[in-house]
Amino acid sequence: MRAEQEIFNGLEEVCASSGYIHVLAALCFRDTIVGFANEVRPEDLQKLFSPSTLIRTEINVLLGLMARHPIDFTQPRQADLSKMGERSDKLLHELHETMSAAGGKLIFQQDKLADPDYNPFANAEALREPIFYGGESAYTFQYRDLAPRKYASDAKWLMDNRKVDLTVCREVCKSLTDLLGDRLMTTLRALKEKPAEEWSMLDGFTFSSSEIAERIGIAAETVRTLIEAFCLPGPEANAAYTTLHAFNAVQSYPILRKGPDEFVLFQAYGLTEALYDAPFYWMGADKEYAKVALKHRGDFAEDFSYERLAKVFGAPRVFKNVEIIKGKGATLGEIDVLVIFGDCALVLQAKSKKLTLEARNGNDLRLKGDFKAAVQDAVDQAIDCARWLGDPSVTFRCRDGVVISIKKPRLIFPVAIVTDHYPALAFQARQLLKYKTIEQNLTPLVIDVFALDAMTEMLETPLRLLSYLWLRGRQGDVFMTSHEHTLLGYHLQNNLWAEDGVDIMMIGDDVSTPLVSAIFDAP
């Protein structure tokens, strides 16, 4: 079996070939575009979960390696295009096998298998594969629509320093998605009129800022400024992408320039993700503003969680920034969001730590450090605060001075929530999370804001949501998956239940296709 870096170098050689952008267009059309009639059905989406289908992170590898070199738009002969596509598929498959084998060596170490406390998945090297190949945690419209809310307090900085208005960006993304959907169909139909040697799907991913401006009625110069904010500057921008887990600039700049006002976008998802993530890094480069931006990021997680839970339970039962005070003013802790419903309580703590590149690349210390800062600390805080609920010796007071009267709950749901996509979050929590138990507590729930959004949308009454949380807390560790949307999709179809005696049940991402189709046409 070849080394990972050798395979990666082979991929770069292919991606640097003349006309490779046409190969990439063909692969993206094959593996990311779903055809349907009238309305999307779960079976229409099944192709996206086939083992032979390239996932978004794999396409980003190809895109990033191609973008390390000046892009040659010359159309290759069909025979060469096919060979380059087949070579790309083969090398990506080999790369996956190599990463899986590296993790497998840790799992099946004969000298450790007899140790009941040995957990191979608690090692960063074993987690590289699920982190890279794990499913996406957010839907396209969530990134797109939440970005303006996430950075609402930073709107002035973004306009003053980047000339970016994220509310306008949101409309540009909507319009661009519709435009490329129409253009792909037009390009596909036009192939019938062309000789086979001229077939290419590249036009289906090509657009101009003036077209978008005309569609949404905004000045062309404004739209172009926004498009160029997410356009890869040139090959030098991705010069550092020399290993699989190095920073890949196409994640922040997913749009490629083809001409003065001609651009290429292969994955609309990548643009919405950049819309949600990239502004934080822009602000982080401003040393004077970085701390302000970080605070705003934490405020967003708390405010959004409060709003979504208030939608389900009603505002009078949901409280934000609840201080736990003992005696003459000693503060024992603070709950970011507290829900009191009957004899149940939900204690939510929010964090905004991301998974670093070093952790993704197998650095065990960084992986565990990131997990502690993003998840473990939030769970510890939730459980420490939960043990005071119903204690008559303490006072629960919101920052606005409102005092909450709390009886001892029968059930407490500790929840840790993160602001951003945290790869393989559910899987990592299952392997790495350690927690203390108290009498009323269930297993802590670790999710991101996107999962909370979906849960509160699909389980919109208190009893439905609490039922899911109870089942999740009671049996959540039985189900093994990479992210929460899969478990939610399974629950909506089958109820989240496992028979007695079942230790582990693997849930594939394709189980969530009915959930995906149900929200496919979200505005």
Secondary structure, 3 states (H helix, E strand, C coil): CCCHHHHHHHHHHHHCCCCHHHHHHHHHHHHHCCCCCCCCCHHHHHHHHCCCCCCHHHHHHHHHHHCCCCCCCCCCCHHHHHHHHHHHHHHHHHHHHHHHHHHHHHHCCCCCCCCCCCCHHHCHHHHHHHHHHCCCCCCHHHHHHHHHHHCHHHHHHHHHHHCCCHHHHHHHHHHHHHHHHHHHHHHHHHHHHCCHHHCCCHHHHEECHHHHHHHHCCCHHHHHHHHHHCECCCHHHHCCCCCCCCCCHHHCCCEEEEECCEEECCCHHHHHHHHHHHHHHHHHCCCCCHHHHHHHHHHHHHHHHHHHHHHHHCHHHEEEEEEEEECCCEEEEEEEEEEEECCEEEEEEEECCCCCHHHHCCCHHHHHHHHHHHHHHHHHHHHHHHCCCCCCCEEEEECCCCEECCCCCCEEEEEEEECCCCCCHHHHHHHHCCCCCCCCECCCEEEEHHHHHHHHHHCCCHHHHHHHHHHHHHHHHHEECCCHHHHHHHHHHHCCCCCCCCCCEECCHHHHHHHHHHHCCCC
